Each structure stands twice: as C-alpha cells, then as structure tokens.
Amino acid sequence: MLAISNAVYSFLGSDCGAHLCEEIPNPAKNVPRVILYPLLVGMITAFPFAVSLLYAITDLEAVLSSPTGLPLIEIYYQGTHSKAAASVLLALFAFCFFGNLVANGTTCSRTLWAVSRDNTMPYSHLWMEVSDTFEMPLNAILLSATVITLYGLIFIGSTTAFSAMVSCAIIFQQTSCVIPQAIVLYRGRDKVLPQRYFNLGRLGPVINATAVAWVIFLDVLYCFPVALPVTAQNMSYVSVVSGGLVLFVIILWFTTKKGVFRGPKVDYELMNERRLVALGETIGVEVDVHHKVKGSNDVDSLKLQPLAVTDACM
C-alpha cells in the first residue's frame, strides 16, 4: 500500500493546465486535454520503462541501500555493468528535470500571482504585479524560484524531511482537487455544473465518489510509518508537517485576512456569456454575446441564470 502512495507522486504536476487557464485559448476545451493527454502518454511510456528497470535489477539490496540515495543510478549500473553508461543514462534523465523546472516555476508563479490578486498572501501587492518589460509576474516567479531552491536544499540536509514535504505536497494538492468533487457530488452535478465541453455524463457521480474515497484513503496512508517498531528516526513526519502548514494558514487568517479577504472578483456577466456560447455549440446553434441565436427561435431556452459561487469555482 505504501508503494501505491509513491506512484501518486508522478501525478503531482497534472493540475498545471488548470493554473494557466487565463493564458490558454479556449480553456474549457483545451485545459481538460492538457490535463489528460500527459497522463495517457505517461502511462504508455512509463509502464515499459518500469518493467525494463525491474528486469535490470540483479541485486535488490544494493538498490535499496545505494549510498547515493538515488536507486536509479544503481539500477542503471546493474543493467549496463558500466559506470560511464549509467552516468550517461542518468544525465539524460536529469536533463528532463530542466524542462520540468520551467513548468514548475511557471505554474507556481501563476498560482502565486492569482491568489495574490485576491489578497490571499502576505504582501500580496508585491506578488500580484506584472512586469511591463517581461509581461509576466516577475516578482512572483522570483519568489517561487527562491522557495523552490530552498526546498531542494532540504534534500541535502535531511531525506526524511524532504520525503515528508513531498508527501505533504501530494496530500494538499489531491485534497484541494477532491473538495470541489465532493461538493458537486453532494449538491448534485446537474444542479451545480454549467454546460461544458468535457462532460462525464452518467459516469460523473461514480468518478467523483471514487476520487473522494481514494483521496481519503491516501491521506491517511501517507501518515503511516514505513517500519516497526516506530522510532524518532523512521517515523512518518507527514502529519507533523501537514499540521504545521495548516496551523500557519489558520494563524495567517486570524491575524491578517479575517474580515479583509473577499475572494476572487468574478465577472459574472462575462462568464454567463461564455456559458451561453458553450451551450449554443453543445446543441448545434450559433450564439453571440448579445443573446442572439442564429438558426433557432427558442432564445429563452438558452438564457442562463446568474452564476452561483460554486459555478465560478468549477
């Protein structure tokens, strides 16, 4: 079961497309593709790669106790019997991390910029600024780069602390993604969700319920120790780190944000116009932003009610 939790780490960046909605053309159609296509490609490519690694292992104990702390180096060496070949293969693997780092910095800075625009962060006025020269949130990306660098240094100081931070990142991400699904499941998908391109249909409630149950199970599982008896060295510090971060948010709320935070400023008129266009495309008619329908006399059936808060969040 602990191995299952490790596999979830590979999905950690699957929400990047959602953080770039404002910069993606036609996000209602393209963002689901951005989220799903990499998962499909990853499944097709990662499975044979994992199988080949398993067949390359000849000494499992050496892999588990590798002095480098990176079992992949030892697996490459056992598979090739050459330190040079293992180094080249690992270099190719590390090269991919540079591309991931760009995506990491981009999505982190855009998320920081977005929440600062809603006055969520300390010193939000700094992180919400957009550079006139570079036409991007420069302050936000510099802060993200600094925090990411410091986060990487944790691995050098303590692998236990680093593992706890990684597990907490997964817990917070998957929990934040599943809360809207729980709300939709509780209130009823047809009552909450607007017309949209990506519609799960009858499978929607099943998928939402499965996701909620799965995340609850994983959140508990991440707090389990990896060995018995439990000592200060081998215990899981995920609960400690998670509790500390939640405590930080609570303190931030009561000290600076309570009574001040107003949430995202949603242009309901614009969002209703976009919903109207999406609805028209769904039923096969052309709709302009002034609620004029071409090829249909049933205009009233296309007019939408004002958005609820949950609609805007979804």
C-alpha positions in Angstrom: 0.0 0.0 0.0 2.9 2.4 0.7 4.2 1.7 -2.8 0.8 2.9 -4.2 1.3 6.2 -2.4 4.7 6.6 -4.1 3.2 6.2 -7.5 0.9 9.1 -6.9 3.9 11.4 -6.9 4.1 11.0 -10.7 0.7 12.8 -11.0 1.9 15.8 -9.0 2.0 18.1 -12.0 -1.2 17.0 -13.6 -3.0 20.2 -12.5 -0.6 22.6 -14.2 -3.0 23.3 -17.0 -5.7 24.4 -14.5 -3.3 27.1 -13.2 -2.8 28.5 -16.7 -6.4 28.8 -17.7 -6.2 32.5 -18.3 -3.3 32.0 -20.8 -4.7 29.1 -22.7 -7.0 29.7 -25.7 -10.5 28.2 -25.3 -9.6 26.8 -21.8 -13.0 25.0 -21.4 -12.0 22.6 -24.2 -8.2 22.7 -24.1 -7.5 22.5 -20.3 -9.0 19.0 -19.9 -6.9 17.9 -22.8 -3.8 19.4 -21.2 -4.5 17.5 -18.0 -5.5 14.2 -19.6 -3.1 13.8 -22.5 0.1 13.8 -20.5 -1.4 11.1 -18.2 -2.1 8.9 -21.2 1.3 9.4 -22.7 2.9 8.8 -19.3 1.0 5.6 -18.8 2.0 4.3 -22.3 5.7 5.2 -21.8 6.2 4.7 -18.1 5.0 1.1 -17.9 7.5 -0.4 -20.3 10.2 1.8 -18.7 9.3 0.5 -15.2 9.3 -3.1 -16.5 12.7 -2.8 -18.0 14.1 -1.4 -14.8 12.7 -4.4 -12.8 14.4 -6.8 -15.2 17.7 -4.9 -15.0 17.9 -5.3 -11.2 20.2 -8.2 -10.2 20.9 -7.1 -6.6 17.8 -5.7 -4.9 19.6 -5.0 -1.6 22.2 -2.8 -3.4 19.4 -0.8 -4.9 17.7 -0.2 -1.6 20.9 0.7 0.2 22.5 2.8 -2.5 25.0 5.3 -0.9 23.9 8.0 -3.4 20.3 8.0 -2.1 19.2 7.6 -5.8 18.3 3.9 -6.5 18.1 4.7 -10.3 21.8 5.1 -10.5 22.4 1.6 -9.1 19.7 0.1 -11.4 21.4 1.6 -14.5 24.7 0.3 -13.3 23.4 -3.2 -12.7 21.7 -3.2 -16.1 24.7 -1.9 -18.1 27.7 -3.0 -15.9 29.3 0.3 -16.9 29.7 3.4 -14.7 30.0 5.5 -17.9 26.8 4.2 -19.4 25.0 4.6 -16.1 26.2 8.2 -15.9 25.0 9.0 -19.4 21.6 7.5 -18.9 21.2 9.4 -15.6 22.3 12.6 -17.4 19.5 12.1 -19.9 17.1 11.6 -17.1 18.3 14.7 -15.3 18.0 16.7 -18.5 14.3 16.1 -18.4 14.2 17.8 -15.0 15.2 21.1 -16.5 12.0 21.1 -18.6 10.1 20.2 -15.5 11.7 23.0 -13.6 10.5 25.5 -16.2 6.9 24.2 -15.9 7.2 24.1 -12.1 8.4 27.8 -11.9 5.7 28.9 -14.4 2.7 27.2 -12.7 3.9 28.1 -9.2 4.4 31.8 -10.1 1.0 31.9 -11.9 -0.7 30.3 -8.9 1.0 32.8 -6.5 0.1 35.7 -8.8 -3.6 34.6 -8.9 -4.1 34.1 -5.2 -2.2 37.4 -4.5 -4.6 39.1 -6.9 -7.3 38.0 -4.4 -5.2 39.4 -1.5 -4.6 35.9 0.0 -0.9 36.0 0.6 1.2 38.3 2.9 2.5 41.3 0.9 0.1 40.4 -1.9 0.6 43.8 -3.6 4.2 42.7 -4.5 3.4 39.2 -5.9 0.4 40.4 -8.0 2.5 42.9 -10.0 3.0 42.1 -13.7 6.3 43.3 -15.2 5.8 45.9 -18.0 9.1 44.7 -19.6 8.6 41.0 -19.5 4.8 40.9 -19.4 4.7 38.3 -16.7 4.5 38.2 -12.9 8.3 38.7 -12.3 8.1 39.2 -8.5 6.0 36.0 -8.2 8.4 33.9 -10.2 11.4 35.2 -8.3 9.8 34.3 -5.0 8.8 30.9 -6.4 12.4 30.3 -7.6 13.8 31.2 -4.2 11.4 28.9 -2.4 12.0 26.0 -4.8 15.7 26.4 -4.4 15.4 26.3 -0.6 13.1 23.3 -0.9 15.8 21.5 -2.9 18.3 22.1 -0.2 16.2 20.2 2.3 17.1 17.0 0.4 20.8 17.6 1.1 20.1 18.2 4.8 17.6 15.5 5.6 16.0 13.0 3.2 13.3 12.3 5.9 12.2 15.9 6.0 12.3 16.1 2.2 10.1 13.0 1.9 7.7 14.5 4.4 7.5 17.7 2.4 6.9 15.8 -0.9 4.1 13.7 0.8 2.5 16.9 2.2 2.6 18.5 -1.3 0.7 15.4 -2.6 -1.8 15.5 0.3 -2.6 19.2 -0.1 -2.9 19.0 -3.9 -5.1 15.9 -4.1 -7.3 17.1 -1.2 -7.8 20.6 -2.8 -8.7 18.9 -6.1 -11.2 16.5 -4.5 -13.0 19.0 -2.3 -14.9 20.5 -5.3 -15.7 17.0 -6.4 -17.2 16.3 -3.0 -19.3 19.5 -3.2 -20.5 18.6 -6.7 -21.3 15.1 -5.6 -23.2 16.3 -2.5 -25.2 19.1 -4.2 -25.8 17.2 -7.5 -23.8 17.6 -10.6 -26.7 18.8 -12.8 -27.6 21.5 -10.2 -24.1 22.9 -9.9 -22.2 22.4 -13.1 -22.8 24.6 -16.1 -22.9 23.5 -19.7 -19.4 22.4 -20.7 -17.3 20.7 -23.4 -15.9 18.0 -21.2 -18.9 16.2 -19.7 -18.6 12.9 -17.9 -22.3 12.2 -18.2 -23.6 9.3 -16.1 -20.0 8.3 -15.1 -19.6 11.6 -13.3 -21.0 10.6 -9.9 -19.1 7.3 -10.0 -15.8 9.1 -10.8 -16.4 11.8 -8.2 -17.3 9.3 -5.5 -14.3 7.1 -6.3 -11.9 10.1 -6.2 -13.2 11.2 -2.8 -12.9 7.8 -1.3 -9.4 7.3 -2.8 -8.0 10.6 -1.6 -9.3 10.0 1.9 -7.6 6.6 1.9 -4.3 8.0 0.6 -4.3 11.0 3.0 -4.5 8.5 5.9 -2.0 6.1 4.3 0.6 8.9 3.9 0.8 9.3 7.7 1.7 5.7 8.3 5.3 4.8 9.3 7.3 2.6 6.9 8.7 0.2 9.6 8.0 -1.2 13.0 8.9 -0.6 15.8 8.4 3.2 15.2 11.3 5.4 16.3 12.1 9.1 16.0 14.3 8.3 13.0 11.9 6.1 11.0 8.5 7.6 11.9 6.5 9.5 9.3 6.6 13.2 9.9 3.9 13.9 7.3 1.3 14.6 10.0 3.6 17.0 11.7 4.4 19.0 8.6 0.8 19.0 7.4 -0.4 20.1 10.8 2.3 22.9 10.9 1.3 24.2 7.4 -2.4 24.1 8.3 -1.6 26.0 11.6 0.3 28.6 9.6 -2.7 29.2 7.3 -5.0 29.4 10.3 -2.7 32.0 12.0 -2.5 33.9 8.8 -6.3 34.0 8.5 -6.9 35.3 12.1 -4.0 37.8 12.1 -4.3 39.4 8.7 -7.0 38.1 6.4 -10.2 37.7 8.5 -12.6 40.4 7.6 -10.4 41.5 4.7 -10.4 38.6 2.2 -13.3 38.9 -0.3 -12.4 36.1 -2.6 -12.0 36.2 -6.4 -13.5 39.1 -8.3 -15.7 37.2 -10.8 -17.1 38.9 -13.9 -20.5 37.1 -13.8 -21.7 38.8 -17.0 -18.7 37.7 -19.0 -18.9 34.1 -17.6 -22.5 33.9 -18.4 -21.8 35.0 -22.0 -19.2 32.3 -22.3 -21.6 29.7 -20.8 -24.2 30.8 -23.4 -21.8 30.3 -26.3 -20.7 26.9 -24.9 -24.4 25.9 -24.6 -25.1 27.0 -28.1 -22.2 25.0 -29.5 -23.4 22.0 -27.5 -26.8 22.0 -29.1 -25.6 23.0 -32.5 -26.6 26.7 -32.9 -24.5 29.8 -33.1 -24.9 32.3 -30.3 -23.4 35.8 -30.0 -22.6 37.6 -26.8 -25.9 39.6 -27.0 -28.0 36.5 -26.6 -28.9 36.4 -30.3 -29.3 32.9 -31.7 -28.9 32.1 -35.3 -30.9 29.2 -36.6 -33.1 28.9 -33.6 -36.3 30.7 -32.4 -36.1 29.3 -28.9 -34.0 32.1 -27.5 -35.4 31.9 -24.0 -34.3 28.3 -23.6 -30.6 29.5 -24.0 -30.7 32.2 -21.4 -28.9 31.3 -18.3 -29.4 32.1 -14.6 -26.7 34.1 -12.8 -23.8 32.1 -11.7 -23.5 30.7 -8.2 -20.2 30.9 -6.3 -19.7 27.1 -6.9 -20.2 27.6 -10.6 -17.4 30.2 -10.7 -15.1 27.9 -8.7 -15.7 25.0 -11.0 
